[in-house]
């Protein structure tokens, strides 16, 4: 079915070009590749290949159903309607169009997963788009699509959408952050290695032999948000640029590792969060703590099991990998925030009030690293 969709889309998009001058067919293949990387089902991959055929070629929805079945046709139909949304118009029209997206997402969560893959591939190629369009796409991505990726728990996608949007919305800030972070790369890497070695030795000495310790710098948008919230003028003023992660075998080891970390370094008051006992709405589970590490530097430490980590990175998409598509859809229906958005669709008659409510999702969301 995937092979059939590949050649069907190639034939339908023949002769069409992207702004880069490349064959348009590169885009649906790119979207399908992202969906495949997310380990979604074959119907989702087929939809990725076909998602622009009804809107941009002579193919009809009836033809899609005839060739690929009703399930794929319904997904393509949902994504096609979403694809026609123009966020650059008046706010009232923007709100009405966003209502359509929420309804489509509520019917089948795969619709928004395909759309997010579509948006991710589009922002990767924004350099070929005129400057004004770059800013428009980046703004709607930051306001609407990145928060949806976060709410669905797909952290890698949220991070990429936020960082790329910042690059086009605040190019000078982005380049400054890039230069400043790069300038201290060697110093930061040396410190990261030092902390990782201390952590690994302490955990092993206490009997936690199968743990995995990693460390990395926070992504640009996260740093940018911290600077804004704390009214900092220079990236050097952000103390907790490095985050460490400890992956354990089971739940009890998470709390054991936390005790070891707190016995080594002084915890920062008010900076401990237990998202294992109280998971986030997007199923995210982890222990978060900030401590005063070597050299008096603040460092953030996350502790979770390998299974929790998989869900933290892939979110709802993780459920297709081990539980199968039907279980994934079933799990998606439990999302309280999705039910809340649908209720907004039904209750708010004022389009501007509705759009404001949707954007509040973004304002109230916190990064998994915050």
PyMOL commands that set and color helices and strands:
alter all, ss='L'
color gray80, all
select helices_A, chain A and resi 2-12+25-37+42-50+53-56+61-68+70-83+91-107+109-124+126-128+131-151+155-169+171-183+185-205+220-229+235-237+251-264+294-296+306-322+325-332+336-347+351-364
alter helices_A, ss='H'
color red, helices_A
select strands_A, chain A and resi 212-217+242-248+266-267+273-274+287-292+298-305
alter strands_A, ss='S'
color yellow, strands_A
deselect
rebuild
show_as cartoon
